[in-house]
Amino acid sequence: MKRAFITGITGQDGSYLAEHLLDLGYEVHGLVRRVALEDPERRFFRIKHLLDRIKLHPASLESYSSIFHVLTREKFDECYHLAAQSFVAESFNDGFSTMNINVNGTHHMLAALHELQPECKFYFAGSSEMFGKVRDVPQNETTPFHPRSPYGISKVAGFELTRNYREAYGMFCVSGLLFNHEGPRRGFEFVTRKISSTVARINLGLASELRLGNLEAKRDWGHAADYVRAMHLMLQQPEADDYVVATGETHSVREFCELAFAEVGLNYEKYVKLDEKLYRPAEVDMLVGDAGKARRVLGWQPTYSFVDLIKEMVRKDVEALTETPLGVSAR
């Protein structure tokens, strides 16, 4: 039985990945902050249905010694490094913490694995935000990086660290350059979940407006459940390499709003209000990925459409507030 270690197991991607690996017969372990063990009801809500099937290890990405300690006690075949400060807006507010967690945390993981378990395959969660002010459309594995946020910069640093450990030490280290991937487990601070949850509240008379920033920003949005399959496939290849994971479609925030409100029979124009305070200091206007390499080499392709994604998110948020199905069958 293969043994996998997931940092960020309590997050959206970590929870979907844990489910996927368990379905494949893996023994799944996860890294969590010690404070999370003291507040499991709030911290573990995405994985509460998995707690009797996984093993959690308290440690901090900011502490090399705590990670080292975990890896001295447990041996893993695969490590999926998903944990990060991943909210772009917060990275502008607190760039120092973002750099410390995202860059040093990645370095700590790689260094500890190199010292103790160099044969363990390592996955680094890259991001489309690394491309930032794009030079090519669509973006692929050879597109130059021009990050436009502290978060994007931290992910470029993590990518380079991962590549360096692959090239310098011969470790099996890969990066997934994942474009935006969403779902009903997305954090409420992210724009897609902010939209779907507020649509649900407006539909039930619990809110009257939705305040957003740049409605014309365009993103390549897929479903997280699809994207974690690509993570696993990358570590099953004979050679370590990096891959873009994306749908190849681009949609604006405005389109997302229109479809989300339409799902409950409302016109978004009546409820969406522009708020200049929500604009980024340095905007990324358009991101769209070319996942041709992932499709060709990994045999990966998404199963959720853009419309499927929005329908599920809105439906789940309505059901969470009412405990009554919206009338659309769950996938």
DRENTIGU-943765 format. One record per atom (N, C-alpha, C): x, y negated, z negated. Coordinates in pm, whole numbers, padded with zeros to 5 digits, always signed. Layout:
XYZ;...
END
This chain:
+00084+00120+00000;+00000+00000+00000;+00088-00125+00000;+00063-00215+00096;+00139-00341+00101;+00097-00433-00012;+00193-00512-00058;+00166-00606-00168;+00191-00748-00116;+00092-00834-00133;+00100-00972-00085;+00092-01069-00202;+00167-01179-00190;+00168-01285-00291;+00120-01413-00224;+00015-01475-00279;-00044-01595-00220;-00030-01711-00317;+00039-01816-00276;+00033-01941-00352;-00086-02019-00297;-00157-02089-00387;-00278-02158-00341;-00394-02063-00324;-00396-01954-00399;-00502-01853-00383;-00638-01906-00425;-00641-02010-00509;-00770-02064-00554;-00830-02164-00455;-00756-02198-00350;-00805-02293-00251;-00889-02227-00143;-00934-02308-00050;-01015-02257+00061;-00944-02146+00136;-00825-02174+00188;-00754-02075+00268;-00713-01954+00185;-00667-01981+00063;-00624-01871-00022;-00734-01772-00051;-00856-01823-00073;-00967-01734-00104;-01005-01650+00017;-01010-01712+00135;-01043-01636+00256;-00932-01535+00287;-00806-01576+00268;-00695-01485+00295;-00697-01367+00199;-00723-01392+00071;-00729-01283-00027;-00836-01182+00013;-00953-01231+00054;-01060-01142+00099;-01014-01058+00218;-00950-01124+00314;-00906-01055+00436;-00804-00947+00404;-00706-00979+00320;-00602-00882+00286;-00658-00766+00205;-00749-00794+00114;-00813-00686+00038;-00890-00592+00131;-00957-00649+00229;-01030-00567+00327;-00935-00478+00407;-00810-00524+00422;-00709-00447+00497;-00637-00346+00408;-00672-00343+00280;-00611-00246+00190;-00489-00293+00116;-00465-00424+00113;-00351-00480+00042;-00376-00485-00109;-00266-00484-00184;-00270-00524-00325;-00237-00673-00326;-00328-00754-00378;-00315-00899-00366;-00283-00963-00501;-00179-01046-00501;-00139-01123-00617;-00146-01271-00582;-00167-01355-00683;-00174-01498-00658;-00102-01578-00764;-00048-01692-00724;+00013-01786-00817;-00090-01892-00854;-00103-01917-00984;-00195-02020-01031;-00127-02102-01140;-00169-02226-01155;-00119-02306-01266;-00172-02250-01397;-00092-02260-01500;-00134-02207-01630;-00263-02276-01678;-00278-02406-01647;-00398-02477-01690;-00523-02417-01628;-00508-02356-01509;-00623-02295-01443;-00676-02177-01523;-00586-02105-01589;-00628-01991-01670;-00710-02034-01790;-00693-02160-01830;-00767-02213-01944;-00904-02268-01904;-00927-02281-01774;-01055-02334-01724;-01099-02254-01602;-01115-02122-01617;-01143-02037-01502;-01275-02066-01432;-01377-02109-01506;-01508-02133-01445;-01499-02241-01337;-01420-02343-01362;-01407-02453-01265;-01296-02427-01165;-01186-02372-01210;-01068-02357-01124;-01075-02236-01030;-01151-02134-01071;-01151-02009-00994;-01283-01985-00921;-01362-02091-00897;-01495-02069-00842;-01492-02007-00703;-01384-02031-00626;-01378-01973-00491;-01339-01825-00493;-01275-01782-00602;-01229-01643-00607;-01292-01564-00722;-01397-01617-00782;-01456-01549-00898;-01507-01411-00863;-01549-01392-00737;-01598-01260-00695;-01484-01162-00667;-01359-01212-00675;-01242-01127-00646;-01157-01099-00770;-01191-01161-00883;-01101-01158-00998;-01071-01018-01049;-01162-00924-01030;-01136-00788-01077;-01056-00707-00976;-01020-00770-00862;-00946-00698-00758;-00810-00759-00728;-00776-00870-00793;-00648-00936-00768;-00576-00957-00901;-00445-00983-00891;-00365-01010-01010;-00309-01150-01001;-00331-01232-01103;-00287-01370-01102;-00165-01389-01192;-00074-01477-01148;+00050-01503-01221;+00061-01653-01248;+00067-01695-01374;+00083-01838-01403;+00225-01885-01372;+00235-01993-01298;+00364-02052-01263;+00338-02189-01201;+00442-02266-01183;+00431-02399-01122;+00527-02411-01005;+00478-02461-00894;+00566-02481-00778;+00676-02580-00808;+00653-02670-00902;+00756-02769-00937;+00865-02711-01025;+00846-02588-01070;+00944-02523-01160;+01004-02401-01093;+01128-02415-01051;+01197-02301-00988;+01204-02182-01082;+01229-02208-01209;+01246-02098-01305;+01118-02017-01321;+01001-02084-01317;+00875-02010-01334;+00847-01921-01213;+00879-01969-01094;+00863-01887-00973;+00963-01772-00974;+01086-01803-01013;+01191-01701-01022;+01146-01591-01118;+01086-01630-01228;+01042-01533-01329;+00937-01438-01272;+00841-01491-01197;+00739-01405-01136;+00803-01305-01041;+00896-01353-00960;+00957-01267-00859;+01056-01166-00917;+01099-01185-01040;+01182-01082-01106;+01096-00967-01157;+00967-00992-01177;+00878-00890-01234;+00796-00817-01129;+00775-00879-01013;+00691-00819-00911;+00762-00823-00776;+00748-00717-00700;+00808-00710-00567;+00697-00715-00462;+00718-00798-00358;+00615-00818-00257;+00669-00789-00117;+00576-00747-00031;+00609-00726+00111;+00590-00856+00190;+00491-00935+00149;+00458-01058+00220;+00426-01169+00122;+00468-01291+00155;+00438-01408+00074;+00374-01513+00163;+00257-01558+00124;+00185-01662+00199;+00186-01789+00114;+00265-01887+00159;+00280-02010+00081;+00181-02115+00132;+00065-02119+00068;-00043-02208+00108;-00059-02327+00015;-00009-02317-00108;-00030-02421-00207;+00038-02552-00165;-00034-02662-00184;+00019-02793-00149;-00078-02900-00197;-00028-03024-00204;-00117-03139-00216;-00157-03168-00071;-00279-03131-00035;-00315-03128+00107;-00413-03236+00151;-00449-03327+00062;-00542-03434+00098;-00461-03554+00146;-00476-03587+00274;-00393-03691+00336;-00407-03825+00265;-00531-03865+00233;-00551-03994+00168;-00477-04002+00036;-00479-03894-00041;-00410-03893-00170;-00259-03905-00152;-00208-03856-00039;-00063-03866-00016;-00019-04011+00002;-00109-04097+00049;-00077-04240+00057;-00080-04302-00083;-00172-04255-00166;-00183-04309-00301;-00069-04265-00391;-00024-04142-00374;+00082-04087-00459;+00176-04003-00374;+00259-04071-00298;+00353-04003-00211;+00459-03924-00286;+00496-03971-00405;+00600-03903-00481;+00556-03763-00523;+00433-03752-00576;+00383-03621-00616;+00366-03530-00496;+00318-03586-00385;+00301-03507-00265;+00435-03448-00219;+00538-03531-00218;+00670-03482-00177;+00723-03378-00275;+00705-03403-00403;+00758-03312-00504;+00694-03174-00492;+00561-03171-00483;+00490-03044-00475;+00516-02975-00342;+00500-03049-00232;+00504-02988-00100;+00644-02953-00052;+00740-03041-00078;+00877-03014-00031;+00953-02928-00131;+00960-02972-00255;+01034-02895-00355;+00968-02760-00381;+00835-02757-00381;+00767-02631-00402;+00802-02528-00296;+00805-02573-00170;+00843-02483-00060;+00987-02437-00076;+01076-02530-00110;+01217-02496-00128;+01233-02397-00243;+01162-02418-00352;+01170-02326-00465;+01128-02185-00425;+01018-02174-00349;+00972-02043-00306;+01075-01974-00217;+01126-02047-00120;+01224-01988-00028;+01352-01948-00100;+01400-02035-00188;+01526-02006-00259;+01512-01885-00349;+01397-01875-00419;+01376-01761-00508;+01364-01631-00429;+01293-01635-00318;+01282-01515-00235;+01418-01476-00179;+01495-01573-00134;+01629-01544-00081;+01717-01478-00185;+01705-01522-00308;+01787-01469-00416;+01742-01330-00460;+01609-01309-00465;+01556-01187-00526;+01494-01087-00429;+01429-01139-00325;+01356-01050-00234;+01371-01098-00089;+01493-01100-00036;+01515-01155+00099;+01443-01078+00209;+01398-00955+00179;+01327-00877+00281;+01178-00909+00285;+01129-00985+00188;+00987-01024+00185;+00958-01121+00299;+00856-01095+00377;+00819-01184+00487;+00748-01308+00431;+00782-01424+00486;+00735-01551+00431;+00656-01630+00534;+00538-01676+00494;+00455-01762+00578;+00445-01900+00515;+00474-02003+00595;+00458-02142+00550;+00340-02205+00621;+00253-02270+00543;+00134-02335+00599;+00169-02473+00651;+00198-02481+00780;+00220-02609+00845;+00087-02676+00875;+00090-02789+00945;-00031-02866+00967;-00023-02946+01096;-00137-02967+01158;-00142-03052+01276;-00103-03196+01243;-00112-03235+01114;-00071-03370+01074;+00078-03393+01097;+00154-03287+01118;+00296-03300+01150;+00316-03371+01285;+00219-03354+01377;+00230-03415+01509;+00198-03564+01504;+00103-03602+01419;+00074-03742+01394;+00044-03824+01518;+00134-03917+01546;+00121-04003+01665;+00169-03922+01785;+00077-03849+01843;+00114-03744+01939;+00173-03801+02067;+00267-03725+02122;+00329-03760+02249;+00273-03678+02364;+00221-03560+02331;+00164-03470+02432;+00025-03429+02389;-00064-03411+02486;-00199-03362+02460;-00229-03250+02559;-00261-03130+02512;-00270-03088+02371;-00131-03063+02313;-00128-03038+02182;-00001-03015+02114;+00026-02864+02102;+00152-02827+02130;+00191-02687+02115;+00319-02677+02033;+00383-02561+02036;+00499-02537+01951;+00621-02621+01988;+00623-02679+02107;+00737-02760+02149;+00711-02910+02142;+00590-02951+02103;+00557-03092+02093;+00636-03156+01979;+00703-03269+02003;+00779-03335+01895;+00688-03382+01782;+00742-03382+01662;+00668-03429+01545;+00684-03580+01530;+00574-03646+01491;+00576-03788+01456;+00472-03810+01347;+00497-03758+01227;+00396-03766+01120;+00364-03909+01082;+00237-03931+01043;+00190-04067+01011;+00138-04077+00868;+00181-03986+00782;+00140-03991+00641;+00246-03920+00559;+00254-03952+00430;+00346-03876+00343;+00316-03727+00346;+00189-03690+00357;+00154-03548+00368;+00217-03487+00493;+00199-03553+00607;+00256-03501+00730;+00407-03490+00723;+00471-03590+00663;+00617-03588+00647;+00659-03470+00560;+00585-03446+00452;+00620-03334+00363;+00607-03200+00433;+00510-03189+00523;+00492-03064+00596;+00602-03043+00701;+00647-03152+00762;+00761-03140+00854;+00884-03091+00778;+00906-03145+00658;+01019-03101+00576;+01007-02953+00541;+00887-02909+00505;+00866-02768+00473;+00888-02679+00593;+00845-02725+00711;+00868-02650+00835;+01017-02633+00861;+01094-02742+00845;+01237-02735+00871;+01308-02646+00768;+01264-02652+00643;+01321-02563+00541;+01296-02417+00579;+01174-02388+00621;+01138-02251+00659;+01221-02203+00776;+01235-02287+00876;+01315-02250+00993;+01461-02231+00954;+01510-02316+00863;+01650-02305+00822;+01678-02173+00751;+01587-02129+00664;+01607-02000+00597;+01600-01884+00695;+01521-01899+00799;+01517-01797+00904;+01648-01792+00981;+01698-01907+01019;+01818-01912+01101;+01947-01892+01022;+01952-01944+00900;+02074-01937+00821;+02091-01801+00752;+01980-01742+00708;+01990-01620+00627;+01926-01498+00691;+01867-01516+00809;+01807-01402+00877;+01680-01352+00812;+01616-01435+00728;+01491-01394+00664;+01375-01404+00763;+01272-01322+00739;+01154-01326+00823;+01065-01439+00771;+01085-01559+00826;+01013-01679+00782;+00943-01741+00902;+00813-01764+00890;+00737-01823+01000;+00655-01941+00949;+00618-02028+01041;+00528-02140+01009;+00407-02133+01101;+00291-02150+01042;+00169-02163+01120;+00133-02310+01131;+00132-02364+01251;+00096-02504+01272;-00055-02509+01292;-00125-02505+01181;-00270-02491+01184;-00338-02626+01197;-00427-02635+01295;-00509-02754+01311;-00625-02746+01211;-00702-02852+01203;-00804-02863+01098;-00893-02739+01094;-00904-02680+00978;-00991-02563+00961;-01073-02584+00835;-01202-02564+00850;-01299-02604+00750;-01386-02486+00709;-01486-02513+00631;-01581-02411+00589;-01653-02455+00463;-01748-02377+00417;-01825-02414+00297;-01743-02415+00170;-01619-02364+00173;-01532-02368+00055;-01436-02486+00058;-01447-02572+00156;-01361-02689+00167;-01385-02782+00048;-01280-02850+00004;-01295-02945-00105;-01383-03062-00066;-01455-03118-00163;-01550-03226-00135;-01479-03354-00090;-01349-03368-00114;-01279-03490-00076;-01249-03495+00074;-01255-03381+00143;-01226-03378+00286;-01349-03421+00365;-01324-03489+00477;-01434-03556+00546;-01544-03461+00590;-01509-03340+00636;-01613-03249+00683;-01706-03206+00570;-01648-03174+00454;-01731-03133+00341;-01804-03253+00281;-01741-03369+00287;-01809-03491+00242;-01935-03512+00325;-01923-03487+00456;-02038-03504+00544;-02145-03399+00513;-02107-03271+00512;-02208-03165+00495;-02276-03172+00359;-02200-03203+00254;-02260-03209+00121;-02351-03332+00106;-02311-03443+00167;-02396-03563+00158;-02521-03547+00243;-02510-03481+00357;-02629-03451+00437;-02729-03371+00353;-02679-03272+00281;-02767-03191+00196;-02834-03277+00089;-02758-03367+00029;-02813-03452-00076;-02915-03551-00020;-02885-03609+00096;-02981-03701+00158;-03110-03626+00196;-03095-03508+00249;-03211-03427+00288;-03303-03397+00170;-03244-03387+00051;-03323-03356-00068;-03358-03479-00150;-03327-03598-00094;-03361-03721-00162;-03269-03756-00277;-03151-03696-00283;-03056-03719-00391;-02951-03824-00356;-02949-03869-00232;-02858-03974-00187;-02925-04049-00073;-02876-04170-00044;-02942-04251+00059;-02848-04291+00172;-02717-04271+00154;-02623-04309+00259;-02496-04227+00251;-02422-04230+00360;-02292-04163+00370;-02190-04266+00418;-02092-04297+00336;-01991-04396+00370;-01867-04326+00424;-01826-04369+00545;-01712-04307+00612;-01621-04414+00671;-01499-04371+00707;-01404-04460+00771;-01416-04452+00923;-01309-04412+00987;-01303-04413+01133;-01386-04301+01195;-01500-04337+01254;-01587-04237+01316;-01535-04187+01449;-01440-04259+01507;-01390-04222+01640;-01267-04133+01633;-01213-04108+01515;-01099-04016+01502;-01142-03879+01553;-01056-03816+01631;-01089-03687+01691;-00997-03578+01638;-01057-03464+01609;-00983-03352+01555;-01023-03222+01624;-00936-03124+01611;-00959-02989+01660;-01000-02907+01538;-01133-02885+01523;-01187-02822+01402;-01223-02677+01426;-01169-02587+01342;-01208-02447+01344;-01252-02403+01206;-01275-02273+01191;-01320-02217+01063;-01203-02149+00992;-01188-02176+00863;-01077-02121+00786;-01075-01969+00789;-01192-01905+00792;-01196-01758+00794;-01128-01703+00919;-01138-01775+01030;-01068-01735+01152;-00918-01757+01140;-00879-01868+01077;-00739-01906+01078;-00653-01820+00985;-00712-01767+00877;-00632-01681+00790;-00597-01550+00860;-00678-01507+00956;-00643-01388+01033;-00515-01410+01111;-00498-01532+01162;-00376-01565+01237;-00255-01562+01145;-00271-01610+01021;-00159-01606+00924;-00108-01464+00908;-00200-01373+00886;-00161-01232+00866;-00095-01176+00991;-00150-01204+01106;-00094-01151+01231;+00049-01197+01254;+00081-01320+01213;+00218-01371+01232;+00320-01287+01158;+00282-01234+01041;+00377-01155+00963;+00381-01009+01004;+00301-00971+01105;+00303-00832+01153;+00385-00819+01281;+00442-00928+01329;+00517-00924+01455;+00659-00870+01433;+00720-00816+01537;+00858-00765+01523;+00961-00874+01501;+00935-00995+01549;+01027-01107+01533;+00955-01225+01470;+01024-01296+01383;+00966-01415+01319;+00962-01531+01418;+00850-01601+01422;+00836-01715+01512;+00724-01804+01459;+00712-01923+01518;+00613-02021+01475;+00501-02030+01578;+00380-02057+01529;+00263-02056+01617;+00167-02169+01584;+00114-02231+01690;+00001-02323+01676;-00126-02240+01670;-00214-02277+01576;-00345-02212+01564;-00451-02320+01576;-00535-02310+01678;-00632-02416+01706;-00741-02361+01797;-00849-02437+01811;-00957-02396+01901;-00935-02447+02043;-00858-02555+02056;-00838-02616+02187;-00947-02715+02224;-01041-02738+02132;-01148-02835+02154;-01127-02954+02061;-01168-03070+02105;-01160-03188+02019;-01297-03252+02005;-01327-03293+01883;-01456-03357+01854;-01432-03473+01758;-01513-03575+01769;-01498-03692+01682;-01574-03672+01551;-01537-03755+01454;-01611-03756+01327;-01757-03791+01354;-01778-03879+01449;-01916-03917+01484;-01996-03796+01533;-01935-03714+01619;-02004-03593+01666;-02037-03500+01550;-01941-03486+01457;-01965-03401+01342;-02085-03451+01264;-02093-03581+01243;-02206-03641+01172;-02337-03615+01245;-02337-03639+01374;-02459-03624+01453;-02515-03483+01440;-02429-03382+01454;-02474-03243+01448;-02514-03203+01305;-02440-03252+01207;-02471-03217+01068;-02607-03272+01027;-02636-03398+01059;-02766-03455+01024;-02878-03390+01105;-02849-03357+01230;-02950-03293+01314;-02990-03157+01259;-02899-03092+01187;-02927-02960+01130;-03043-02966+01030;-03064-03083+00969;-03177-03098+00876;-03282-03194+00933;-03273-03219+01064;-03375-03298+01131;-03366-03447+01108;-03245-03498+01081;-03227-03641+01056;-03137-03704+01161;-03151-03836+01178;-03068-03914+01270;-02955-03977+01189;-02832-03941+01221;-02717-03988+01143;-02706-04139+01141;-02749-04207+01246;-02733-04352+01255;-02807-04426+01144;-02908-04363+01088;-02985-04427+00981;-02914-04421+00846;-02815-04336+00834;-02757-04310+00702;-02607-04335+00692;-02535-04328+00803;-02389-04343+00799;-02351-04490+00798;-02271-04530+00700;-02223-04667+00687;-02071-04669+00697;-02020-04760+00777;-01875-04773+00789;-01818-04846+00668;-01704-04798+00622;-01637-04857+00507;-01489-04870+00540;-01444-04993+00562;-01305-05016+00603;-01205-04968+00498;-01246-04959+00374;-01155-04912+00269;-01119-04766+00288;-01197-04696+00368;-01173-04553+00389;-01085-04525+00511;-01043-04630+00580;-00949-04611+00691;-00811-04579+00637;-00734-04499+00709;-00597-04471+00669;-00508-04591+00700;-00401-04609+00622;-00304-04716+00654;-00240-04696+00791;-00217-04570+00829;-00165-04538+00962;-00251-04424+01016;-00336-04457+01112;-00435-04361+01160;-00375-04262+01260;-00425-04140+01256;-00399-04041+01360;-00527-04029+01440;-00524-04075+01564;-00647-04090+01641;-00699-03960+01701;-00607-03875+01749;-00654-03756+01820;-00556-03640+01804;-00607-03528+01759;-00529-03406+01749;-00607-03293+01817;-00541-03220+01907;-00602-03104+01971;-00490-03006+02004;-00508-02881+01966;-00400-02785+01977;-00411-02692+02096;-00294-02647+02142;-00284-02545+02246;-00237-02416+02178;-00331-02326+02153;-00299-02200+02084;-00274-02087+02182;-00227-02120+02301;-00203-02018+02402;-00105-01911+02357;-00002-01952+02286;+00098-01856+02238;+00037-01760+02136;-00044-01812+02044;-00109-01727+01945;-00207-01629+02011;-00277-01675+02110;-00370-01588+02182;-00293-01479+02256;-00183-01518+02319;-00106-01425+02402;-00026-01324+02319;+00045-01372+02219;+00136-01287+02141;+00064-01217+02026;-00020-01290+01954;-00086-01233+01838;-00217-01164+01872;-00272-01196+01989;-00403-01144+02023;-00514-01208+01942;-00487-01332+01895;-00582-01402+01810;-00672-01492+01892;-00797-01504+01849;-00887-01606+01903;-00994-01635+01800;-01046-01758+01799;-01149-01793+01701;-01282-01726+01735;-01361-01701+01631;-01494-01644+01652;-01605-01744+01624;-01575-01849+01547;-01673-01953+01516;-01662-02066+01617;-01776-02115+01664;-01778-02236+01746;-01788-02358+01654;-01771-02476+01712;-01785-02601+01638;-01925-02612+01578;-02025-02575+01657;-02164-02581+01610;-02187-02480+01499;-02133-02358+01514;-02145-02255+01410;-02090-02306+01277;-01973-02369+01284;-01906-02420+01165;-01995-02520+01091;-02049-02617+01164;-02131-02721+01102;-02259-02662+01044;-02323-02572+01119;-02445-02509+01070;-02421-02438+00938;-02312-02362+00929;-02286-02289+00806;-02257-02383+00690;-02179-02488+00715;-02144-02580+00607;-02267-02651+00552;-02351-02701+00642;-02472-02771+00597;-02566-02674+00526;-02583-02556+00584;-02673-02457+00524;-02630-02421+00383;-02501-02395+00366;-02451-02356+00235;-02466-02469+00133;-02445-02593+00176;-02459-02705+00082;-02605-02728+00044;-02696-02709+00138;-02838-02720+00104;-02876-02609+00006;-02832-02487+00035;-02866-02373-00051;-02806-02389-00190;-02687-02449-00199;-02623-02468-00329;-02704-02563-00417;-02773-02658-00354;-02853-02754-00430;-02994-02706-00459;-03042-02615-00375;-03182-02572-00389;-03197-02425-00425;-03090-02347-00398;-03094-02201-00414;-03202-02141-00326;-03231-02212-00218;-03331-02165-00121;-03269-02165+00018;-03273-02053+00089;-03216-02048+00224;-03278-02153+00315;-03195-02208+00405;-03243-02312+00496;-03318-02252+00614;-03312-02122+00629;-03383-02060+00740;-03292-02014+00851;-03160-02018+00825;-03065-01970+00923;-02991-01853+00860;-02984-01741+00929;-02921-01623+00870;-02773-01646+00848;-02721-01597+00734;-02580-01610+00702;-02497-01519+00789;-02371-01563+00816;-02282-01480+00897;-02209-01385+00808;
END
